[in-house]
Amino acid sequence: MNQYFIGNYIQKLSIEDIKAFANSQHIELSDYESKVLLETIQKHWKELLYGDYQAIFRSVQSKLQPQTYQVALQLYHHYRQKYQSFL
């Protein structure tokens, strides 16, 4: 049941949502980085939550600025741990 709600929520995400979240974390994303992150989340959310997240992160590493990549990885771990009981 949780996967259904998570999937629906993720499919409704927009670039503006990605940028707003990044801004709330004091991160400035380019339009390209926002698009890469959105497409990756929408395409690979199940793998990010339940599978080999490292492969997904490796696949986008060259598409993001090094600082953006590091912060994304840190935020992933933070929120993954925070919401683990809901998954």
N, C-alpha and C positions, 0 to 999 in steps of 0.2 A: 504494500500500500504506500509506504514512504517513497518508493521509487517512482510511483505514478505522480505524486505531488511534486517531487523534486524535478522530474522530467518536464512536467508542464511549466513549472516556474522557469526553468532554464531556457526552454524554447521561447519564452516571452521576453527574455533579456534583450537589451538593446545596447548599442555602442554608448549611448548616453548613460545607461546604468553602469557600464564598466568604467567610464570616465568619472562619474560621480563617486563611485566607491574608491577609485584611485585617489581622487582629490581628498576624500575624507581621511585617507591614509597619508596625505601629504606627498603624493606621487603624481608627477606630471607625465602623462602618456601621449605619445604622438597618435595621430589618427591610425597609422599603420599598426602600431602596437595594440591599440584598442581593438582593432579588427581581428588581429591575430589571436588575441586572448579570447574574444567573444566566440570566434569560430572554433577555437580549440575546446573551449568549455562546452559549447553546444554539441560538438561532434563526439567528444570523448569523456563526457561527464561520468558515465558509468565506470570507465576505466580509472578515472581520477579518484572516484570514491571507493571502488571495490576491487580494483586491479593494480596493474603495474604503473603507478603514477610517474615513476622515474623515466620510463620510456617516453611518456607524453612530454614531460619537461625537457628531455633531451631533444625531442623533435622540434621544439620551439625556441631552444636556447639561441640558435644563430639568428633568429628573427627579432629578438629583443635586445635592447641595450643591456650590457652586463649588470648594471645597477637594478634595472627593472626586473631582470631575470631573478636576481638574488632576493629582492623584496617579494616577488611573486611566490618564490619557493618558501620563504619564511612565513608569509601569510597563509599559504596552503597548509603548512604544518600546524600553525597556530589554530586555524579554524577547523582543521581536521580533528585535532585533539579536543577542541572545545565542544564540537558537535558529534563526536564519535558515538555517544549513546543513542542518538537519533537515527543513526544509519543502520 
